[in-house]
Amino acid sequence: MGNYRTLLKSQGCPELSVNSLKSKVSISVSPAAKIKKPRRAEANFYPSFPLGETQESMEKERIELLAAIKRRNNDRVIAEKMARTFAYRRQEVVNEEPGIEDFKDRWPALFQQKEINAEFQRLMALSLEQTFLAQLDRHSSQLIKVIQAKGGATRAKMAGIMITYDEVEDIGIRRECVLKGLITFLGEDAKYLIKEYCGSSGDDAQMELKQLTMAVFVIRKEGEGLKEPPEDIGIVIVGVEVLQDLTSVASACALLLGLIYSLNLAYPKALRFTFEVFQKIFMQLEQHKMSPKVQNLFGRLQTSQ
């Protein structure tokens, strides 16, 4: 296997050559320093350019894409160019680890709901929102039973959420209740992932959003609670609002997971178990490598079915 990898590297395989000493900056002269490799079961972590394409031709495509996104009803052209420049964009993410604001300026088309789903499909060979929501719905009834079986302070924290779940019929709100209950059940705080604001506190909300590392934000009207659909749902990463006008909190959580994969970001430490459930139970990726806490939850879900 070692000889095979050496042969691949000599042929210019990008996923191997990116970790060679020649590809590393002078301060990282150790072969083991800053190894770039799949971390979360990525099927296409470091793709090669399309046949006959170079960095210069890919940059030309990127500039054409910037012009294409300004035209109306141009989704087909945008989708084609995004697919064609996937390897160029992915190598930029892995090699340079760009800031979110700069990367959004260079690749604004990526920060659209449709293109996040498409990018995840290219990277993982798996649909994003469809799989996430289907698995969330599949496990919801059993998750509710497991959550409600929890006692003590955790059960008290989830009481209001569970009451809302029983009273509403809106599927988006019910999914949001399940997600909030899940986060609390895992011993984490739902407020770290889902930040809720009142519409009248616009300026204060904007200031706080700029301080957030990664979250789903929800804007609600004055006096309205969880039972009413919010005014706006979006995603913020490192203080940059990358998405707005989303249909539900559950959809926003799926898209946030997609952006983490697309931008090669780490999971927030305060929500590591939540995102592990998203990845390994909902998306069914690397299910053989679960932490004890998530493995216990997964076992209880399987036992109940």
LINRANOR-V615597 format. One record per run of one state. SS is the DSSP state (h for helix, s for strand, l for the rest). FROM is the first residue (numbers start at 0). TO is the last residue. If there is no record, write none. Layout:
SS&FROM&TO  SS&FROM&TO
//
This chain:
l&0&0  h&1&9  l&10&12  h&13&16  l&17&19  h&20&22  l&23&53  h&54&67  l&68&73  h&74&83  l&84&84  h&85&95  l&96&98  h&99&105  l&106&106  h&107&109  l&110&111  h&112&123  l&124&127  h&128&147  l&148&150  h&151&166  l&167&169  h&170&184  l&185&188  h&189&191  l&192&192  s&193&197  h&198&208  l&209&212  s&213&219  l&220&230  s&231&236  l&237&238  s&239&242  l&243&247  h&248&261  l&262&267  h&268&281  l&282&290  h&291&303  l&304&304
//
